[in-house]
Amino acid sequence: MRVNQRTSLGRLQQIFAALVRRKRLREAIRDLQSLDDNMLNDIGIGRGDIEWIVDGGRRNSRSL
């Protein structure tokens, strides 16, 4: 029974960490999207690349 409890707790911690990460990514995307195109160009980011850049270049960043 203890092993199942630890496994369940570990899984809950993983889920919570994933939710926190996803929230932070969405906040970063929102912050960058609020910048105008000139500001984005100044830091070398195209508007269409925001999600990809925030997610570290992962392929499925559109699901954030």
PDB file of N, CA, C and O in Angstrom:
ATOM      1  N   MET A   1       0.819  -1.193   0.000  1.00  0.00           N
ATOM      2  CA  MET A   1       0.000   0.000   0.000  1.00  0.00           C
ATOM      3  C   MET A   1       0.866   1.261   0.000  1.00  0.00           C
ATOM      4  O   MET A   1       0.534   2.228  -0.685  1.00  0.00           O
ATOM      5  N   ARG A   2       1.956   1.270   0.746  1.00  0.00           N
ATOM      6  CA  ARG A   2       2.817   2.450   0.805  1.00  0.00           C
ATOM      7  C   ARG A   2       3.412   2.793  -0.559  1.00  0.00           C
ATOM      8  O   ARG A   2       3.531   3.968  -0.907  1.00  0.00           O
ATOM      9  N   VAL A   3       3.777   1.793  -1.316  1.00  0.00           N
ATOM     10  CA  VAL A   3       4.342   2.038  -2.640  1.00  0.00           C
ATOM     11  C   VAL A   3       3.315   2.736  -3.519  1.00  0.00           C
ATOM     12  O   VAL A   3       3.653   3.667  -4.249  1.00  0.00           O
ATOM     13  N   ASN A   4       2.065   2.292  -3.454  1.00  0.00           N
ATOM     14  CA  ASN A   4       1.010   2.928  -4.237  1.00  0.00           C
ATOM     15  C   ASN A   4       0.801   4.376  -3.816  1.00  0.00           C
ATOM     16  O   ASN A   4       0.556   5.242  -4.656  1.00  0.00           O
ATOM     17  N   GLN A   5       0.897   4.640  -2.516  1.00  0.00           N
ATOM     18  CA  GLN A   5       0.734   6.012  -2.031  1.00  0.00           C
ATOM     19  C   GLN A   5       1.863   6.901  -2.542  1.00  0.00           C
ATOM     20  O   GLN A   5       1.626   8.035  -2.958  1.00  0.00           O
ATOM     21  N   ARG A   6       3.089   6.385  -2.511  1.00  0.00           N
ATOM     22  CA  ARG A   6       4.229   7.159  -3.005  1.00  0.00           C
ATOM     23  C   ARG A   6       4.119   7.383  -4.502  1.00  0.00           C
ATOM     24  O   ARG A   6       4.414   8.468  -5.003  1.00  0.00           O
ATOM     25  N   THR A   7       3.693   6.354  -5.207  1.00  0.00           N
ATOM     26  CA  THR A   7       3.523   6.474  -6.649  1.00  0.00           C
ATOM     27  C   THR A   7       2.454   7.501  -6.973  1.00  0.00           C
ATOM     28  O   THR A   7       2.626   8.319  -7.877  1.00  0.00           O
ATOM     29  N   SER A   8       1.355   7.462  -6.242  1.00  0.00           N
ATOM     30  CA  SER A   8       0.276   8.426  -6.463  1.00  0.00           C
ATOM     31  C   SER A   8       0.732   9.841  -6.138  1.00  0.00           C
ATOM     32  O   SER A   8       0.431  10.780  -6.875  1.00  0.00           O
ATOM     33  N   LEU A   9       1.456   9.993  -5.038  1.00  0.00           N
ATOM     34  CA  LEU A   9       1.960  11.306  -4.658  1.00  0.00           C
ATOM     35  C   LEU A   9       2.932  11.828  -5.711  1.00  0.00           C
ATOM     36  O   LEU A   9       2.877  12.998  -6.089  1.00  0.00           O
ATOM     37  N   GLY A  10       3.803  10.973  -6.172  1.00  0.00           N
ATOM     38  CA  GLY A  10       4.758  11.372  -7.206  1.00  0.00           C
ATOM     39  C   GLY A  10       4.059  11.791  -8.483  1.00  0.00           C
ATOM     40  O   GLY A  10       4.451  12.760  -9.133  1.00  0.00           O
ATOM     41  N   ARG A  11       3.033  11.061  -8.831  1.00  0.00           N
ATOM     42  CA  ARG A  11       2.272  11.397 -10.044  1.00  0.00           C
ATOM     43  C   ARG A  11       1.554  12.736  -9.878  1.00  0.00           C
ATOM     44  O   ARG A  11       1.521  13.541 -10.809  1.00  0.00           O
ATOM     45  N   LEU A  12       0.983  12.977  -8.709  1.00  0.00           N
ATOM     46  CA  LEU A  12       0.331  14.260  -8.449  1.00  0.00           C
ATOM     47  C   LEU A  12       1.332  15.413  -8.520  1.00  0.00           C
ATOM     48  O   LEU A  12       1.017  16.487  -9.033  1.00  0.00           O
ATOM     49  N   GLN A  13       2.532  15.185  -8.005  1.00  0.00           N
ATOM     50  CA  GLN A  13       3.564  16.216  -8.073  1.00  0.00           C
ATOM     51  C   GLN A  13       3.943  16.507  -9.524  1.00  0.00           C
ATOM     52  O   GLN A  13       4.154  17.663  -9.891  1.00  0.00           O
ATOM     53  N   GLN A  14       4.029  15.473 -10.341  1.00  0.00           N
ATOM     54  CA  GLN A  14       4.338  15.661 -11.759  1.00  0.00           C
ATOM     55  C   GLN A  14       3.243  16.449 -12.462  1.00  0.00           C
ATOM     56  O   GLN A  14       3.525  17.343 -13.260  1.00  0.00           O
ATOM     57  N   ILE A  15       2.005  16.117 -12.166  1.00  0.00           N
ATOM     58  CA  ILE A  15       0.874  16.820 -12.780  1.00  0.00           C
ATOM     59  C   ILE A  15       0.884  18.282 -12.359  1.00  0.00           C
ATOM     60  O   ILE A  15       0.705  19.171 -13.193  1.00  0.00           O
ATOM     61  N   PHE A  16       1.091  18.536 -11.073  1.00  0.00           N
ATOM     62  CA  PHE A  16       1.125  19.906 -10.573  1.00  0.00           C
ATOM     63  C   PHE A  16       2.262  20.694 -11.225  1.00  0.00           C
ATOM     64  O   PHE A  16       2.067  21.837 -11.638  1.00  0.00           O
ATOM     65  N   ALA A  17       3.437  20.092 -11.317  1.00  0.00           N
ATOM     66  CA  ALA A  17       4.583  20.765 -11.938  1.00  0.00           C
ATOM     67  C   ALA A  17       4.295  21.080 -13.404  1.00  0.00           C
ATOM     68  O   ALA A  17       4.668  22.145 -13.895  1.00  0.00           O
ATOM     69  N   ALA A  18       3.638  20.167 -14.098  1.00  0.00           N
ATOM     70  CA  ALA A  18       3.289  20.400 -15.503  1.00  0.00           C
ATOM     71  C   ALA A  18       2.291  21.544 -15.631  1.00  0.00           C
ATOM     72  O   ALA A  18       2.395  22.359 -16.549  1.00  0.00           O
ATOM     73  N   LEU A  19       1.332  21.610 -14.722  1.00  0.00           N
ATOM     74  CA  LEU A  19       0.350  22.700 -14.756  1.00  0.00           C
ATOM     75  C   LEU A  19       1.007  24.050 -14.478  1.00  0.00           C
ATOM     76  O   LEU A  19       0.685  25.047 -15.123  1.00  0.00           O
ATOM     77  N   VAL A  20       1.921  24.077 -13.523  1.00  0.00           N
ATOM     78  CA  VAL A  20       2.634  25.318 -13.206  1.00  0.00           C
ATOM     79  C   VAL A  20       3.475  25.755 -14.402  1.00  0.00           C
ATOM     80  O   VAL A  20       3.494  26.935 -14.751  1.00  0.00           O
ATOM     81  N   ARG A  21       4.167  24.811 -15.026  1.00  0.00           N
ATOM     82  CA  ARG A  21       4.984  25.132 -16.205  1.00  0.00           C
ATOM     83  C   ARG A  21       4.119  25.690 -17.324  1.00  0.00           C
ATOM     84  O   ARG A  21       4.468  26.691 -17.949  1.00  0.00           O
ATOM     85  N   ARG A  22       3.005  25.048 -17.570  1.00  0.00           N
ATOM     86  CA  ARG A  22       2.113  25.493 -18.641  1.00  0.00           C
ATOM     87  C   ARG A  22       1.584  26.906 -18.370  1.00  0.00           C
ATOM     88  O   ARG A  22       1.484  27.723 -19.285  1.00  0.00           O
ATOM     89  N   LYS A  23       1.251  27.181 -17.123  1.00  0.00           N
ATOM     90  CA  LYS A  23       0.773  28.523 -16.754  1.00  0.00           C
ATOM     91  C   LYS A  23       1.864  29.564 -16.999  1.00  0.00           C
ATOM     92  O   LYS A  23       1.588  30.638 -17.535  1.00  0.00           O
ATOM     93  N   ARG A  24       3.088  29.254 -16.614  1.00  0.00           N
ATOM     94  CA  ARG A  24       4.193  30.191 -16.822  1.00  0.00           C
ATOM     95  C   ARG A  24       4.456  30.427 -18.308  1.00  0.00           C
ATOM     96  O   ARG A  24       4.740  31.551 -18.721  1.00  0.00           O
ATOM     97  N   LEU A  25       4.362  29.372 -19.105  1.00  0.00           N
ATOM     98  CA  LEU A  25       4.549  29.524 -20.549  1.00  0.00           C
ATOM     99  C   LEU A  25       3.473  30.423 -21.142  1.00  0.00           C
ATOM    100  O   LEU A  25       3.769  31.303 -21.950  1.00  0.00           O
ATOM    101  N   ARG A  26       2.225  30.201 -20.739  1.00  0.00           N
ATOM    102  CA  ARG A  26       1.128  31.037 -21.251  1.00  0.00           C
ATOM    103  C   ARG A  26       1.318  32.500 -20.854  1.00  0.00           C
ATOM    104  O   ARG A  26       1.040  33.401 -21.644  1.00  0.00           O
ATOM    105  N   GLU A  27       1.792  32.734 -19.630  1.00  0.00           N
ATOM    106  CA  GLU A  27       2.039  34.110 -19.181  1.00  0.00           C
ATOM    107  C   GLU A  27       3.147  34.765 -20.004  1.00  0.00           C
ATOM    108  O   GLU A  27       3.033  35.929 -20.387  1.00  0.00           O
ATOM    109  N   ALA A  28       4.211  34.022 -20.273  1.00  0.00           N
ATOM    110  CA  ALA A  28       5.311  34.564 -21.076  1.00  0.00           C
ATOM    111  C   ALA A  28       4.842  34.868 -22.496  1.00  0.00           C
ATOM    112  O   ALA A  28       5.213  35.889 -23.075  1.00  0.00           O
ATOM    113  N   ILE A  29       4.031  33.980 -23.050  1.00  0.00           N
ATOM    114  CA  ILE A  29       3.483  34.208 -24.392  1.00  0.00           C
ATOM    115  C   ILE A  29       2.621  35.460 -24.392  1.00  0.00           C
ATOM    116  O   ILE A  29       2.743  36.300 -25.283  1.00  0.00           O
ATOM    117  N   ARG A  30       1.762  35.588 -23.411  1.00  0.00           N
ATOM    118  CA  ARG A  30       0.891  36.762 -23.315  1.00  0.00           C
ATOM    119  C   ARG A  30       1.714  38.044 -23.201  1.00  0.00           C
ATOM    120  O   ARG A  30       1.405  39.047 -23.844  1.00  0.00           O
ATOM    121  N   ASP A  31       2.761  38.005 -22.381  1.00  0.00           N
ATOM    122  CA  ASP A  31       3.603  39.191 -22.206  1.00  0.00           C
ATOM    123  C   ASP A  31       4.282  39.587 -23.511  1.00  0.00           C
ATOM    124  O   ASP A  31       4.310  40.766 -23.866  1.00  0.00           O
ATOM    125  N   LEU A  32       4.826  38.610 -24.224  1.00  0.00           N
ATOM    126  CA  LEU A  32       5.484  38.926 -25.493  1.00  0.00           C
ATOM    127  C   LEU A  32       4.484  39.386 -26.547  1.00  0.00           C
ATOM    128  O   LEU A  32       4.784  40.282 -27.337  1.00  0.00           O
ATOM    129  N   GLN A  33       3.311  38.787 -26.565  1.00  0.00           N
ATOM    130  CA  GLN A  33       2.301  39.193 -27.539  1.00  0.00           C
ATOM    131  C   GLN A  33       1.809  40.615 -27.286  1.00  0.00           C
ATOM    132  O   GLN A  33       1.288  41.259 -28.197  1.00  0.00           O
ATOM    133  N   SER A  34       1.968  41.102 -26.079  1.00  0.00           N
ATOM    134  CA  SER A  34       1.525  42.461 -25.770  1.00  0.00           C
ATOM    135  C   SER A  34       2.502  43.521 -26.296  1.00  0.00           C
ATOM    136  O   SER A  34       2.161  44.702 -26.365  1.00  0.00           O
ATOM    137  N   LEU A  35       3.716  43.097 -26.666  1.00  0.00           N
ATOM    138  CA  LEU A  35       4.688  44.042 -27.212  1.00  0.00           C
ATOM    139  C   LEU A  35       4.335  44.381 -28.656  1.00  0.00           C
ATOM    140  O   LEU A  35       3.758  43.562 -29.372  1.00  0.00           O
ATOM    141  N   ASP A  36       4.686  45.599 -29.078  1.00  0.00           N
ATOM    142  CA  ASP A  36       4.435  45.937 -30.480  1.00  0.00           C
ATOM    143  C   ASP A  36       5.526  45.316 -31.361  1.00  0.00           C
ATOM    144  O   ASP A  36       6.551  44.852 -30.862  1.00  0.00           O
ATOM    145  N   ASP A  37       5.289  45.315 -32.670  1.00  0.00           N
ATOM    146  CA  ASP A  37       6.206  44.653 -33.599  1.00  0.00           C
ATOM    147  C   ASP A  37       7.611  45.245 -33.558  1.00  0.00           C
ATOM    148  O   ASP A  37       8.591  44.512 -33.694  1.00  0.00           O
ATOM    149  N   ASN A  38       7.724  46.552 -33.372  1.00  0.00           N
ATOM    150  CA  ASN A  38       9.053  47.174 -33.297  1.00  0.00           C
ATOM    151  C   ASN A  38       9.836  46.664 -32.095  1.00  0.00           C
ATOM    152  O   ASN A  38      11.032  46.389 -32.203  1.00  0.00           O
ATOM    153  N   MET A  39       9.178  46.538 -30.965  1.00  0.00           N
ATOM    154  CA  MET A  39       9.863  46.028 -29.766  1.00  0.00           C
ATOM    155  C   MET A  39      10.283  44.576 -29.972  1.00  0.00           C
ATOM    156  O   MET A  39      11.392  44.186 -29.606  1.00  0.00           O
ATOM    157  N   LEU A  40       9.391  43.779 -30.559  1.00  0.00           N
ATOM    158  CA  LEU A  40       9.744  42.385 -30.830  1.00  0.00           C
ATOM    159  C   LEU A  40      10.937  42.305 -31.775  1.00  0.00           C
ATOM    160  O   LEU A  40      11.849  41.507 -31.561  1.00  0.00           O
ATOM    161  N   ASN A  41      10.933  43.132 -32.822  1.00  0.00           N
ATOM    162  CA  ASN A  41      12.057  43.144 -33.760  1.00  0.00           C
ATOM    163  C   ASN A  41      13.350  43.549 -33.070  1.00  0.00           C
ATOM    164  O   ASN A  41      14.413  43.017 -33.389  1.00  0.00           O
ATOM    165  N   ASP A  42      13.273  44.483 -32.130  1.00  0.00           N
ATOM    166  CA  ASP A  42      14.463  44.918 -31.392  1.00  0.00           C
ATOM    167  C   ASP A  42      15.109  43.772 -30.621  1.00  0.00           C
ATOM    168  O   ASP A  42      16.330  43.736 -30.469  1.00  0.00           O
ATOM    169  N   ILE A  43      14.302  42.844 -30.139  1.00  0.00           N
ATOM    170  CA  ILE A  43      14.865  41.708 -29.393  1.00  0.00           C
ATOM    171  C   ILE A  43      15.001  40.465 -30.265  1.00  0.00           C
ATOM    172  O   ILE A  43      15.319  39.383 -29.772  1.00  0.00           O
ATOM    173  N   GLY A  44      14.757  40.628 -31.562  1.00  0.00           N
ATOM    174  CA  GLY A  44      15.008  39.546 -32.513  1.00  0.00           C
ATOM    175  C   GLY A  44      13.946  38.470 -32.556  1.00  0.00           C
ATOM    176  O   GLY A  44      14.243  37.315 -32.860  1.00  0.00           O
ATOM    177  N   ILE A  45      12.717  38.834 -32.256  1.00  0.00           N
ATOM    178  CA  ILE A  45      11.628  37.856 -32.252  1.00  0.00           C
ATOM    179  C   ILE A  45      10.563  38.287 -33.243  1.00  0.00           C
ATOM    180  O   ILE A  45      10.120  39.436 -33.230  1.00  0.00           O
ATOM    181  N   GLY A  46      10.155  37.371 -34.096  1.00  0.00           N
ATOM    182  CA  GLY A  46       9.020  37.617 -34.970  1.00  0.00           C
ATOM    183  C   GLY A  46       7.743  37.214 -34.254  1.00  0.00           C
ATOM    184  O   GLY A  46       7.739  36.258 -33.478  1.00  0.00           O
ATOM    185  N   ARG A  47       6.671  37.927 -34.507  1.00  0.00           N
ATOM    186  CA  ARG A  47       5.405  37.642 -33.824  1.00  0.00           C
ATOM    187  C   ARG A  47       4.986  36.176 -33.997  1.00  0.00           C
ATOM    188  O   ARG A  47       4.467  35.565 -33.063  1.00  0.00           O
ATOM    189  N   GLY A  48       5.204  35.627 -35.162  1.00  0.00           N
ATOM    190  CA  GLY A  48       4.815  34.245 -35.421  1.00  0.00           C
ATOM    191  C   GLY A  48       5.675  33.209 -34.712  1.00  0.00           C
ATOM    192  O   GLY A  48       5.325  32.030 -34.674  1.00  0.00           O
ATOM    193  N   ASP A  49       6.792  33.641 -34.155  1.00  0.00           N
ATOM    194  CA  ASP A  49       7.717  32.718 -33.481  1.00  0.00           C
ATOM    195  C   ASP A  49       7.590  32.730 -31.962  1.00  0.00           C
ATOM    196  O   ASP A  49       8.296  31.985 -31.282  1.00  0.00           O
ATOM    197  N   ILE A  50       6.717  33.549 -31.427  1.00  0.00           N
ATOM    198  CA  ILE A  50       6.635  33.730 -29.973  1.00  0.00           C
ATOM    199  C   ILE A  50       6.413  32.404 -29.246  1.00  0.00           C
ATOM    200  O   ILE A  50       7.178  32.067 -28.342  1.00  0.00           O
ATOM    201  N   GLU A  51       5.397  31.659 -29.618  1.00  0.00           N
ATOM    202  CA  GLU A  51       5.099  30.410 -28.896  1.00  0.00           C
ATOM    203  C   GLU A  51       6.248  29.425 -29.019  1.00  0.00           C
ATOM    204  O   GLU A  51       6.609  28.761 -28.047  1.00  0.00           O
ATOM    205  N   TRP A  52       6.813  29.330 -30.191  1.00  0.00           N
ATOM    206  CA  TRP A  52       7.917  28.397 -30.422  1.00  0.00           C
ATOM    207  C   TRP A  52       9.131  28.767 -29.565  1.00  0.00           C
ATOM    208  O   TRP A  52       9.767  27.897 -28.971  1.00  0.00           O
ATOM    209  N   ILE A  53       9.441  30.047 -29.507  1.00  0.00           N
ATOM    210  CA  ILE A  53      10.592  30.512 -28.723  1.00  0.00           C
ATOM    211  C   ILE A  53      10.359  30.301 -27.228  1.00  0.00           C
ATOM    212  O   ILE A  53      11.241  29.809 -26.523  1.00  0.00           O
ATOM    213  N   VAL A  54       9.188  30.667 -26.751  1.00  0.00           N
ATOM    214  CA  VAL A  54       8.885  30.523 -25.325  1.00  0.00           C
ATOM    215  C   VAL A  54       8.964  29.061 -24.902  1.00  0.00           C
ATOM    216  O   VAL A  54       9.415  28.753 -23.799  1.00  0.00           O
ATOM    217  N   ASP A  55       8.532  28.172 -25.771  1.00  0.00           N
ATOM    218  CA  ASP A  55       8.536  26.746 -25.434  1.00  0.00           C
ATOM    219  C   ASP A  55       9.873  26.079 -25.751  1.00  0.00           C
ATOM    220  O   ASP A  55       9.963  24.851 -25.740  1.00  0.00           O
ATOM    221  N   GLY A  56      10.886  26.844 -26.027  1.00  0.00           N
ATOM    222  CA  GLY A  56      12.217  26.285 -26.241  1.00  0.00           C
ATOM    223  C   GLY A  56      12.374  25.573 -27.566  1.00  0.00           C
ATOM    224  O   GLY A  56      13.229  24.697 -27.695  1.00  0.00           O
ATOM    225  N   GLY A  57      11.571  25.927 -28.551  1.00  0.00           N
ATOM    226  CA  GLY A  57      11.688  25.333 -29.872  1.00  0.00           C
ATOM    227  C   GLY A  57      11.079  23.954 -30.003  1.00  0.00           C
ATOM    228  O   GLY A  57      11.409  23.219 -30.934  1.00  0.00           O
ATOM    229  N   ARG A  58      10.206  23.592 -29.098  1.00  0.00           N
ATOM    230  CA  ARG A  58       9.550  22.283 -29.194  1.00  0.00           C
ATOM    231  C   ARG A  58       8.526  22.293 -30.311  1.00  0.00           C
ATOM    232  O   ARG A  58       7.937  23.331 -30.611  1.00  0.00           O
ATOM    233  N   ARG A  59       8.318  21.161 -30.915  1.00  0.00           N
ATOM    234  CA  ARG A  59       7.438  21.053 -32.081  1.00  0.00           C
ATOM    235  C   ARG A  59       5.981  21.356 -31.775  1.00  0.00           C
ATOM    236  O   ARG A  59       5.311  21.984 -32.594  1.00  0.00           O
ATOM    237  N   ASN A  60       5.472  20.938 -30.639  1.00  0.00           N
ATOM    238  CA  ASN A  60       4.039  21.056 -30.348  1.00  0.00           C
ATOM    239  C   ASN A  60       3.710  22.276 -29.504  1.00  0.00           C
ATOM    240  O   ASN A  60       2.796  22.226 -28.681  1.00  0.00           O
ATOM    241  N   SER A  61       4.429  23.355 -29.691  1.00  0.00           N
ATOM    242  CA  SER A  61       4.208  24.531 -28.850  1.00  0.00           C
ATOM    243  C   SER A  61       2.863  25.190 -29.115  1.00  0.00           C
ATOM    244  O   SER A  61       2.426  26.009 -28.306  1.00  0.00           O
ATOM    245  N   ARG A  62       2.195  24.869 -30.207  1.00  0.00           N
ATOM    246  CA  ARG A  62       0.901  25.473 -30.525  1.00  0.00           C
ATOM    247  C   ARG A  62      -0.193  25.042 -29.551  1.00  0.00           C
ATOM    248  O   ARG A  62      -1.265  25.646 -29.528  1.00  0.00           O
ATOM    249  N   SER A  63       0.057  24.024 -28.757  1.00  0.00           N
ATOM    250  CA  SER A  63      -0.973  23.530 -27.836  1.00  0.00           C
ATOM    251  C   SER A  63      -0.949  24.235 -26.486  1.00  0.00           C
ATOM    252  O   SER A  63      -1.669  23.835 -25.572  1.00  0.00           O
ATOM    253  N   LEU A  64      -0.135  25.277 -26.345  1.00  0.00           N
ATOM    254  CA  LEU A  64      -0.041  25.964 -25.056  1.00  0.00           C
ATOM    255  C   LEU A  64      -1.245  26.756 -24.805  1.00  0.00           C
ATOM    256  O   LEU A  64      -1.350  27.407 -23.765  1.00  0.00           O
TER     257      LEU A  64
END
